[in-house]
């Protein structure tokens, strides 16, 4: 029987979109993107076992060859996908569903609520399960799942070379619309 493993399922487009739209307000420059190798290193330390990093990519037109080569060099298995619909989401959902039947720990790198059902099924008490993202943008339904650990990409993992601007989440009792008008 194979040794227990951690699977790191990366929805890079979701992380990139959140970083660009919600944090930077523009397309991230290469030096502002996560250092993906740090996720693999962190997962090996945090779970104290081997990690298989699966990086899902939508490649409907042109495959970003240099990025795929970089992912391979740091130890990820890039999974280029094409087809109709949200191919990355579909592939991650199918992978998470297949992992329910394996003695493995699982970490999802995404904020997307489309994965709540699959992550919930993984939170069966037999494994460690986590979600990595910018904690203020992780879908709130994840917070209700028993045993799920949520990790911040910047603060818990140190995945960036420079500090990012933070979006302050305003408690409703402190909200004054005049601050925005």
N, C-alpha and C positions, 0 to 999 in steps of 0.2 A: 504494500500500500504506500502511496506517495505521501511525503511529508505535507503537513498543513501549509497553506499558502495564503497570502493576501493578494486579492485582485484589486487593482486601482483602475477604475473605469472613468476615463476623462472625456468630458463634453467640452472640448476646447473652445468651440464656437460660442457656447453659453458664457464661459468665463470671459472671453474676449469681448463679447457684446456688452456684458455687464460692466466690465472695466471701461470700455469706450463710452457707452451711452450714459451710464449712471454715475460713474466716478470722474472720468476725465472730461466728458462732454465732447469728445472727438475721437477719431481713430487712434488707438494706442501706437506709439512708436516702438520699434523692436526692443529698445532698452527699457521700456516701461512694461513689457509683458512679463509674465511669470517665468522664472527659471525652472523649467519642467523637471530637470534633473533633481532639483531639491525636493520635489514631491516624492520621487522614488526613494531617495535617501531618508526622508522623514518617515515614510511608511515602513521601511525596513527597521528603523530604530523604534518607532511607536508600537509596532506589532511584533517585533523581535522574531521575524521569520522572513523567508524569501518573498519577494513581491513580483508579480507580473503586472506590468503597466500596459493597459490597452488604451490607445489614443484613437478615438473615432473621428473620422474626417469625411465631410461631404465633398465628393470629388466629381460632381456632375459634369463639369466642363474640363478643367485642367487641373492636374494633380500638382500641388506645390512641392516639386521634387526636392528642392534644397531643405525645406522644412521636414519632409519625410526622412531624408538622409540624416538630419540632425537628431530627430526622434530615435531613429535606429541606433545612432552612435551613443546616445545616452542611456539606452536600454529599454526604450518603449517598443511595443509592437504596434505600429501604425495600422489602422484598419480603414482604408479608403472605401467609400460607399457611394453608390449612385442609385437612382431610381426615383419614383414618385413619392411625394410627401416628405415628412421630416425623417430622413433616412438615419441620421445619427441617433435621434431619439428612439426609433424603432429598434435599431441594433443594440443600443444600451439596454432597453427594456428586455429584449430577448436574451441578452447575456445575463442580466440579473436574474431572470426567471430560470435560466439553466443553472446558475450558481446556487439556487435554493437546494439542489440535490447533491451538492458537493460539500465536503467538510472544509470550508474556506471562509476566511474573513473577507469583507468587502468594504471598499471605500469608493464612494461616488464623488466625482469632482464636477459639481454643477449646482445651480440654484433652482433648477427647473422642477416645478411641481408635477410634470408629466411622469416622473419616476416614483412618486409617493407610494403607489400600490406595490411596485416591485421591491422598493426598499422596505416597506412594511412587512412583506412576506419574508424578507431576509432577517428581520428583527424577531427571530423565533427563540432567542435565548441560547442557541447552540453556537453562536459565532459573535465576533465583534463586528459592528457595522458603523460606518461613519460617513459623513458628508463634509466635503471641503468646499469652501467658497468664501465670499465676503459675507460674514455672518449677518450683517444687516439686510442682505438681499436674498438669503436662503428662504425658500418658500416656507411660510409659517406652518404648513401641515407637517413638515418634517419634525417640528418641535414637539409634536404630540406622540411620536413613535417611541414606544418603550425601549430603552437600552441604546437608542441611537445617539452617537456622539457627533457634535458639530464642531468643526475646526475652521479657524480663520486662515485664509490663504496667506495673508500678509503677516499677521501677528503670531499665530501659532506655528506656521511653517517657515516663515522668513523667506518666502518665495520671490521677493523683489529685491533688486539692488539698491533702490532708493525708496524712501517713504512716499506713499501715495497720498493725494489729497483725500480727506475723509468727508463723507456726507454725514452731517449731523442729523440724526433721526430725532424729530421734535415730539416730546410727549404732548399729548393733546391738551393737557392742562396748562402747558406753557405756550401753546400756539396762539399767536396774535396775527390775524390776517393783515393788519396794517404794516407788518414787517415785510410783506411781499407785494404790497400795492403801491 
